[in-house]
Each structure stands twice: as structure tokens, then as C-alpha cells.
Amino acid sequence: GHRYNTDTDKESVVMTDLRINELRFAYCPYSKFRVGAALLAHDGTVFTGCNVENACYNLGLCAERTTIAKAVSEGYRRFKAIAIASDLEDQFISPCGGCRQFMQEFGDQWSVYLSKPGGSYVEMTTFTTQNAS
């Protein structure tokens, strides 16, 4: 993934960077299901990541957790937004329960953008994502 500072609008930067870059880095030889994420920290720094599968399924990492862990490992704890993208054409990608809990650990009111390949997306918060059924 990439890390850089930006002063541009959070929505366009996070979503555009995500779709252009991160899906191509996904390591998913088993499911072939590519997922990318981009995380906007409180100071405008953007962290990106992808899913990393493992033959032992539960040892794999989702894109959301990879991206948040990168930020936390560099001292970041406050976030404004995360965007998640995949190759799913017919529905918005949604974080798994583990990722929802992981995001909630760092606050319940930052934006979560769920997207489709064509560029459409919906915005939720970590709170509404956590409580979605």
C-alpha cells in the first residue's frame, strides 16, 4: 500500500486512491476475492491496504484490518474515514464482523464508504456499520 499526506476532500481522495491502487495488490490465491481499503487519519494522512489470504483461512487478513494495523503501527489512533472496495459488481462490499469490531475499537463516528467497481458507494459510520444486520 501507499501512505501520503493530502489536504484534498476526504471522500474523493480516499475513494479514488482505493479503486485505482489497492485491489491489484490483494493476495487472494484461494478465494480470488480481491478487497482493498483506504483509511484517512485525523491529520489527512491516507493509509492503504488489501486482503492477504493464507492457506489456514483464519490466519488471513482482511483489507480493513491490514490498513488500520498499518496506521496504528505508525502511531495513528484517530481516523476520519475508511473506504472499502472489491470486484463485486452487484452489491456493495461490506466489512465482516471482525472488521466491524476492529473499526469500532478506534471510535464509532467516523465514515465508512462501501463501494462497487463502477464508482458508486454508500456512506455509513462505524456505529451504523457495527449495528447493521
CORTA-V455082 format. One record per residue. RES is the residue in three letters. NEAR is the number of other C-alpha atoms within 10 Angstrom. D_FIRST is the distance of its C-alpha to the first C-alpha in Angstrom with 1 decimal. Layout:
RES:NEAR:D_FIRST + RES:NEAR:D_FIRST
//
This chain:
GLY:19:0.0 + HIS:13:3.8 + ARG:15:6.9 + TYR:9:10.3 + ASN:12:13.7 + THR:14:15.6 + ASP:9:19.1 + THR:10:19.0 + ASP:9:20.0 + LYS:19:17.6 + GLU:15:18.2 + SER:10:17.6 + VAL:17:14.5 + VAL:24:12.8 + MET:23:14.2 + THR:14:13.9 + ASP:18:10.2 + LEU:29:9.6 + ARG:24:12.2 + ILE:10:11.5 + ASN:17:7.9 + GLU:24:6.6 + LEU:23:9.9 + ARG:12:10.1 + PHE:15:7.6 + ALA:21:9.9 + TYR:19:12.3 + CYS:17:15.5 + PRO:12:18.4 + TYR:10:20.9 + SER:9:20.6 + LYS:11:18.8 + PHE:15:17.5 + ARG:23:14.0 + VAL:27:12.4 + GLY:29:9.4 + ALA:32:9.3 + ALA:33:8.9 + LEU:29:10.9 + LEU:27:13.3 + ALA:20:14.9 + HIS:14:18.6 + ASP:13:18.4 + GLY:18:16.1 + THR:16:12.9 + VAL:26:10.0 + PHE:25:7.1 + THR:28:4.8 + GLY:29:5.0 + CYS:30:7.5 + ASN:24:10.9 + VAL:18:12.0 + GLU:22:15.8 + ASN:14:18.5 + ALA:10:22.1 + CYS:7:23.3 + TYR:10:22.1 + ASN:8:22.1 + LEU:10:19.7 + GLY:15:16.8 + LEU:17:14.1 + CYS:22:13.6 + ALA:28:10.4 + GLU:28:12.2 + ARG:20:13.0 + THR:22:9.7 + THR:24:8.3 + ILE:26:11.8 + ALA:17:12.1 + LYS:17:9.3 + ALA:22:11.2 + VAL:12:14.5 + SER:9:14.0 + GLU:8:13.8 + GLY:9:16.9 + TYR:16:16.1 + ARG:15:18.5 + ARG:15:19.3 + PHE:22:17.3 + LYS:17:18.5 + ALA:23:16.6 + ILE:31:14.2 + ALA:28:13.8 + ILE:30:13.7 + ALA:28:14.1 + SER:25:15.4 + ASP:19:17.8 + LEU:15:20.8 + GLU:11:23.2 + ASP:8:26.0 + GLN:13:24.6 + PHE:19:22.0 + ILE:21:19.3 + SER:17:20.3 + PRO:19:18.9 + CYS:13:20.9 + GLY:12:23.3 + GLY:13:21.3 + CYS:19:18.3 + ARG:21:21.0 + GLN:16:22.5 + PHE:17:19.3 + MET:24:18.7 + GLN:17:22.4 + GLU:11:22.3 + PHE:16:20.7 + GLY:15:23.2 + ASP:16:24.8 + GLN:15:24.8 + TRP:21:21.3 + SER:22:20.4 + VAL:24:18.8 + TYR:26:18.2 + LEU:23:18.8 + SER:25:18.5 + LYS:19:19.8 + PRO:16:18.8 + GLY:10:21.6 + GLY:10:20.2 + SER:11:22.4 + TYR:19:21.4 + VAL:12:23.2 + GLU:16:22.7 + MET:18:23.7 + THR:20:23.4 + THR:25:22.4 + PHE:18:26.2 + THR:16:27.0 + THR:23:24.2 + GLN:20:25.5 + ASN:9:29.0 + ALA:11:28.5 + SER:5:30.4
//
